[in-house]
């Protein structure tokens, strides 16, 4: 098996959920979401999208060292 090179520019359009923006579901068009740690789930049709940002929702969050 030969190794293949992955080019992100050739992956195509990637739909993600963006915090602090109005996000419409690609499955049903509604804008009501359940937000988790890594994904957002549409409350109407259960479509799941990955979160598009890595920013913490709690700005006062501090990692314990």
C-alpha positions in Angstrom: 0.0 0.0 0.0 1.4 3.4 -0.9 1.0 6.3 1.4 -1.4 9.1 0.2 -1.0 12.8 0.8 -4.1 14.5 2.2 -4.7 18.0 0.8 -7.3 19.9 2.9 -8.0 22.2 0.0 -9.4 19.2 -2.0 -11.7 17.9 0.8 -14.6 20.1 -0.3 -17.0 22.2 1.7 -17.0 21.4 5.4 -20.1 22.5 7.4 -19.3 23.5 11.0 -21.2 25.2 13.8 -19.9 28.6 14.7 -20.3 30.0 18.2 -21.7 33.5 18.5 -23.4 33.3 15.0 -26.8 32.3 13.7 -26.5 28.7 12.4 -29.2 27.2 10.2 -29.4 23.4 10.1 -28.4 22.0 6.7 -30.9 19.2 7.1 -34.1 21.1 8.0 -33.3 24.9 8.1 -34.1 25.5 11.8 -31.8 27.4 14.0 -32.3 25.6 17.4 -29.2 23.7 18.6 -28.0 21.6 21.6 -24.4 22.5 22.1 -21.9 20.0 23.5 -18.2 20.0 24.0 -17.2 19.0 20.5 -20.5 19.0 18.5 -23.8 20.8 18.1 -27.0 18.8 17.5 -30.1 20.2 15.7 -33.1 20.1 18.1 -35.5 19.3 15.3 -33.9 16.7 13.0 -30.9 15.6 15.1 -28.3 16.6 12.5 -24.9 16.8 14.2 -22.2 19.3 13.2 -18.7 19.7 14.6 -17.9 22.9 16.4 -16.0 25.3 14.1 -14.0 27.0 16.8 -11.7 25.9 19.5 -12.4 28.9 21.7 -13.6 28.1 25.2 -17.2 29.3 25.9 -16.2 30.2 29.4 -13.5 32.9 29.2 -12.6 32.5 32.9 -11.7 28.8 32.4 -8.3 28.0 33.7 -6.5 24.7 33.3 -5.1 23.2 36.5 -1.4 22.6 36.4 
